[in-house]
Amino acid sequence: MENSTPRPVDPALDQVLRDTELVPSARLVWIHLRNRPSGQRKATIVRALGVDKAVVYRAIKALAERGLVCDEDGVWTAVAPKEEG
């Protein structure tokens, strides 16, 4: 049997976790939103994660620049990354 590191079942999650250009707080916000398909407002994310609002705002900005979140009337949802390759 091959000795390899287990990988997450969700390829989108795997890709986001391996994205070295994303800071850990951005990964955390993306995972949080991924688990809430109906999306959340920034203030709700701040309360849910217990972090400063500036952290969430910077994370959302970084995720939006990479096309990993979508804003609809102030409600943010996670978007699966484009497939590598």
matplotlib code that plots the C-alpha trace (Angstrom):
import matplotlib.pyplot as plt

x = [0.0, 1.3, 2.2, 0.5, -1.0, -4.8, -6.5, -9.9, -12.8, -13.9, -11.5, -12.5, -11.6, -8.3, -7.5, -8.3, -6.2, -3.2, -3.4, -0.3, -1.3, -4.3, -3.7, -5.1, -8.0, -9.1, -9.1, -11.1, -13.7, -14.0, -14.6, -17.1, -19.0, -18.7, -20.6, -23.4, -24.7, -27.3, -24.4, -23.8, -23.3, -19.9, -21.1, -22.5, -19.2, -17.4, -19.7, -19.6, -15.8, -15.1, -12.5, -12.1, -14.1, -11.0, -9.8, -13.0, -13.1, -9.5, -10.2, -13.4, -11.4, -8.7, -11.2, -13.2, -10.0, -9.5, -13.1, -13.7, -16.7, -19.7, -21.7, -25.4, -26.9, -24.4, -24.7, -21.5, -21.3, -18.3, -17.5, -15.5, -12.2, -11.6, -10.0, -6.2, -4.6]
y = [0.0, 3.5, 5.7, 9.1, 12.0, 11.8, 14.5, 16.2, 14.6, 18.1, 19.2, 22.8, 22.7, 21.0, 23.7, 26.6, 25.0, 24.6, 28.1, 29.7, 33.2, 33.1, 34.1, 31.7, 34.1, 34.1, 30.3, 30.3, 32.7, 30.8, 27.5, 29.2, 30.5, 27.1, 25.5, 28.1, 27.8, 30.6, 33.0, 35.5, 39.2, 40.4, 41.3, 37.8, 36.3, 38.5, 37.3, 33.6, 33.5, 35.8, 37.9, 41.6, 43.0, 44.2, 40.6, 39.6, 42.6, 41.9, 38.2, 39.0, 41.4, 38.9, 36.1, 38.5, 39.4, 35.7, 35.0, 32.8, 34.7, 36.4, 39.3, 39.6, 42.6, 42.3, 38.5, 36.7, 33.2, 30.9, 30.1, 27.0, 27.8, 27.2, 23.9, 23.8, 22.6]
z = [0.0, -0.9, 2.0, 1.2, 3.0, 3.1, 1.0, 1.7, -0.2, -1.5, -4.3, -3.9, -0.2, -1.1, -3.6, -1.2, 1.6, -0.8, -2.1, -0.6, -1.7, 0.7, 4.3, 7.0, 7.9, 4.2, 4.2, 7.4, 6.0, 2.8, 4.7, 7.0, 3.9, 2.1, 5.0, 4.7, 1.2, 1.7, 2.5, 5.3, 5.9, 7.0, 10.5, 10.9, 9.9, 12.4, 15.2, 14.1, 13.9, 16.9, 15.0, 14.4, 11.6, 9.9, 9.6, 7.9, 5.6, 4.4, 4.0, 1.9, -0.2, -0.9, -1.6, -3.9, -5.9, -6.5, -7.5, -4.4, -3.0, -4.4, -3.0, -3.6, -1.7, 1.1, 1.5, 0.8, -0.5, -1.3, -4.9, -5.8, -7.3, -11.0, -11.6, -11.8, -14.9]

ax = plt.figure().add_subplot(projection="3d")
ax.plot(x, y, z, "-o")
ax.set_aspect("equal")
plt.show()
